[in-house]
Amino acid sequence: MSAGDKIKAAAEKAAGHVKETVGKATDNDDLVAEGKADQAKGAVKETVEDVKDVFKK
């Protein structure tokens, strides 16, 4: 996994966490769901890159 991809995936997960937290604090269920979705997308991207790394070896 390249460093840039790793940073992007981590940033997406972090942004999702912030959205989820703000959504909970403001009682905004849509924002909570969007935050959870962003976190999931970041985790999937990390997993895909990890699998790519395995096959590069």
Secondary structure, DSSP 4 states (H G I P E B T S, - for coil): --HHHHHHHHHHHHHHHHHHHHHHHTT-HHHHHHHHHHHHHHHHHHHHHHHHHHHH-
